[in-house]
Amino acid sequence: MTQTVPFLDLAAVHLDLRDDLDVAWKEVLAHGRFIGGPEVASFEAEFAAHCEVAHCVGVGNGTDALELILAGLGIGPGDEVIVPANTFVATVEAVCAAGARPRFVDVRPDTLLVDPAAVEAAITPRTAAVVAVHLYGQMADVDALSRLASRHGIALVEDAAQAHGARYLGRRPGGWGAAAGFSFYPGKNLGALGDGGAVVSDDPALVGRIRRLADHGRSPDDRYVHEVSGRNSRLDTIQAAALRVKLAHLDRMNAARVALVERYRQNLPSWCVPVARDPAAEPVYHLAVVQVPDRPTVTSALDANGIGWGLHYPVPCHRQPPFARYADGPLPVVEEAAERILSLPLSPGMAPEQVDLVCEVLHDVPI
Ligand SMILES: *Cc1c(COP(=O)(O)O)cnc(C)c1O
């Protein structure tokens, strides 16, 4: 059946922006600087300002952003990087791609975000960094993590791929640790019209090393000198142009997400428990995640009524085939949550009545 409430309607999100997007890419077509065009530097400045940090460098995608942060920090073979097992696999791929060993830790049962106590317990003499993953649009406890990181002399890296515009104790990702990596995958809160990513940071030396690594190791002073063996991971001009248009609407779209999730909270049946909000956090709800008993019955009812849904993430990273060898043992909170989590439809253009419809269908599920 055709869906009555799609999980995410990306075409609808872009309808109101069509005219502005048309102007933006026609300008890129006209000047022809498809790599490193003026829109890239403009977007970098605007996104750094939005994050309330000093620097931003556009890169190819969010996974590269994280890998480049680790490489820029000099983290590689022989180092361990602590990551929560509840994240998209890209966080772990970035650690492995940098040559380091991921060390998985459990999450807090209320927020399903990385548990600072578990991080502290996992620190070894080889630990070089911890990745705070701001999952579902809510920032992890970066206050505890940044203090713990400086106490142990390790780097704090933020995976902000799901948290554009979120805050913790008033501050956005990028200002808490060494740097934050963002993804502009189309479905993210700030999405390009294809792949894209960025690193934001207050550390000019780190940003300089990342900019160089991402552009074939090229010297900032002489384009024919390649100072290190780098790679190609750049933000396309046409994506930067589209992102500039969309950044102007990010706060409004995040506010719409917050209102929709509030409406879910008020109307969901009592057995459908939304992920808790940390009182210190101001989430931007990339996803509307609830925990439910008997998930197959719930998803069948949603399917039967044409309501989209997703699972983020049904297989914790330490249970995924390529990463299972890094598992140190069971992680009970994330393993139990994996059976119960369910992501409900959410996008900034969604009508409040659609939330009500989803809630009505859920109220009728025999649980
Ligand atoms: C999307 C995502 C990434 C990776 O971003 P890409 O742009 O797809 O490479 C990394 N971490 C998390 C938590 C994500 O959701």
The ligand as a Tripos MOL2 file, in Angstrom:
@<TRIPOS>MOLECULE
LIG
   15    15     1     0     0
SMALL
NO_CHARGES

@<TRIPOS>ATOM
      1 C1         25.4510    9.3950    9.1210 C.3       1 LIG1
      2 C2         26.3730    9.0950   10.2210 C.ar      1 LIG1
      3 C3         27.7710    9.0110   10.0190 C.ar      1 LIG1
      4 C4         28.4160    8.9620    8.6620 C.3       1 LIG1
      5 O1         28.1110    9.9570    7.7980 O.3       1 LIG1
      6 P1         28.2620    9.7470    6.2050 P.3       1 LIG1
      7 O2         28.1560   11.1390    5.6940 O.co2     1 LIG1
      8 O3         27.1580    8.8580    5.7610 O.co2     1 LIG1
      9 O4         29.6020    9.1610    5.9540 O.co2     1 LIG1
     10 C5         28.5870    8.8550   11.1250 C.ar      1 LIG1
     11 N1         28.0760    8.7480   12.3640 N.ar      1 LIG1
     12 C6         26.7550    8.7860   12.5960 C.ar      1 LIG1
     13 C7         26.2540    8.6830   14.0010 C.3       1 LIG1
     14 C8         25.8620    8.9510   11.5390 C.ar      1 LIG1
     15 O5         24.5410    8.9690   11.7770 O.3       1 LIG1
@<TRIPOS>BOND
     1     1     2 1
     2     2     3 ar
     3     2    14 ar
     4     3     4 1
     5     3    10 ar
     6     4     5 1
     7     5     6 1
     8     6     7 2
     9     6     8 1
    10     6     9 1
    11    10    11 ar
    12    11    12 ar
    13    12    13 1
    14    12    14 ar
    15    14    15 1
@<TRIPOS>SUBSTRUCTURE
     1 LIG1         1 GROUP 0 **** ****
